[in-house]
Amino acid sequence: MTDGPSYGFDTLQIHAGARPDPATGARQTPIYQTTAYVFRDAEHAAALFNLQEVGFIYSRLTNPTVSVLQERVATLEGGVGAVCCSSGHAAQIMALFPLMAPGRNVVVSTRLYGGSITQFSQTIKRFGWSATFVDFDDTDAIKAAINDDTRAIFCESIANPGGYITDLDAISAIADAAGIPLIVDNTSATPYLCRPIEHGATLVVHSMTKYLTGNGTVTGGVVVDSGKFDWSASDKFPSLSAAEPAYHGLKFHETFGPLAFTFHGIAIGLRDLGMTLNPQAAHYTLMGIETLSLRMERHVRNATEIAGWLETHPAVEAVTYAGLDSSPYKDRLARICPKGAGGLFTIALKGGYESCLKFVDALEIFSHVANLGDTRSLVIHSASTTHRQLTEAQQVAAGAAPNVVRISIGIEDAADLIADLDQALKKASA
Ligand SMILES: Cc1ncc(COP(=O)(O)O)c(C=O)c1O
């Protein structure tokens, strides 16, 4: 397809980045299951290695199937480029890698996926990086947490597990004033429900493992670059603005302009960290994205109906779905995610921790798994699983208190899901 700014989301989710295979005419994007690519001649090889010409060298860096996926996700998010990675967690490290250095810190929301809280509070310390956790509903606290060593702000658009909506407009204004990038994990919302770049985000990361692939077949991640950040406005980001010794003094921002972050992600990040997405996984994710809008509409419709039903159930103490009229995030939802609050939320059970365990064991259609964003409905008791490594205070701050169960509503018949929840709640409170 020719690029056209007027194409709608439903068209772009099928066509963006793809064109009939130049060798065979294959209409579907082939899985280029190859490690290396033959150079035209020695001069061509040297130009590719010098970054003077763009092309395929070795699949740790670039692969044609993965490239189509990169272009598709970048287009859907409204970015200029993207780098696919082997997982969502890999994407988070890849997003921070060019920005951070020993002694630098990132200011992050307390409301994050539990694995991200562990990655930021424990693992990144081994690189000499640190994270300051703040309640992102408290903008003064975010401002106060930023210091001369802060190199990024990180949050989720719709936060896992609670489904809380983050005020991206307010937070990007703080990032702009501090001259640092805002990184938004858009996994739970997807670009169909939320486009963080339109709200000021510099970089968008995804676990493609979730809604983008959509059926629990792939582990993958992506970093999308808005192309809007001026990496040379200060001396805070030397990896992007200063001479790069690994490329004979090339300056990424000066040379590649708005694509500096994307080129750095491929030429340094994938080359040296090696967190590469394989072409089979890229193929499955491309297939999933073709139906993204249709699935998200159904996830939202089902979740709205089911959250409303759960709110009135006598065994349920609270429901966090932002699409409910009773949600404190209702107005923010209309501004940040106008097409709906997604399919992810939590319920607190009056019966407490023990009742939650009985509930997840009694469900029949819902699968008890450590995943979300699948066509099938999923459930997990976060405090005893994904958020197990956290203290109880961190669990409560993350929206995963011991009496809370996370629910990822699938695209099955809502009536069947309600019947399943009803029988499990009866057993849990018996
Ligand atoms: C919101 C969010 N971000 C990131 C991740 C990490 O993704 P992955 O499991 O693909 O590494 C997850 C995983 O559950 C997640 O829910």
The ligand as an SDF file (V2000), in Angstrom:
LIG
                    3D

 16 16  0  0  0  0  0  0  0  0999 V2000
    1.8960   -4.0330   31.4810 C   0  0  0  0  0  0  0  0  0  0  0  0
    3.0070   -4.9980   31.2340 C   0  0  0  0  0  0  0  0  0  0  0  0
    4.1860   -4.5390   30.7990 N   0  0  0  0  0  0  0  0  0  0  0  0
    5.2220   -5.3650   30.5610 C   0  0  0  0  0  0  0  0  0  0  0  0
    5.1170   -6.7270   30.7750 C   0  0  0  0  0  0  0  0  0  0  0  0
    6.2910   -7.6100   30.4890 C   0  0  0  0  0  0  0  0  0  0  0  0
    6.0650   -8.2420   29.2750 O   0  0  0  0  0  0  0  0  0  0  0  0
    6.7240   -9.6360   28.8480 P   0  0  0  0  0  0  0  0  0  0  0  0
    6.0930  -10.6820   29.7070 O   0  0  0  0  0  0  0  0  0  0  0  0
    6.3840   -9.7620   27.3950 O   0  0  0  0  0  0  0  0  0  0  0  0
    8.1860   -9.5220   29.0950 O   0  0  0  0  0  0  0  0  0  0  0  0
    3.8970   -7.2490   31.2090 C   0  0  0  0  0  0  0  0  0  0  0  0
    3.7450   -8.6900   31.4540 C   0  0  0  0  0  0  0  0  0  0  0  0
    2.7790   -9.1410   32.0430 O   0  0  0  0  0  0  0  0  0  0  0  0
    2.8200   -6.3680   31.4490 C   0  0  0  0  0  0  0  0  0  0  0  0
    1.6270   -6.8020   31.8810 O   0  0  0  0  0  0  0  0  0  0  0  0
  1  2  1  0
  2  3  1  0
  2 15  2  0
  3  4  2  0
  4  5  1  0
  5  6  1  0
  5 12  2  0
  6  7  1  0
  7  8  1  0
  8  9  2  0
  8 10  1  0
  8 11  1  0
 12 13  1  0
 12 15  1  0
 13 14  2  0
 15 16  1  0
M  END
$$$$
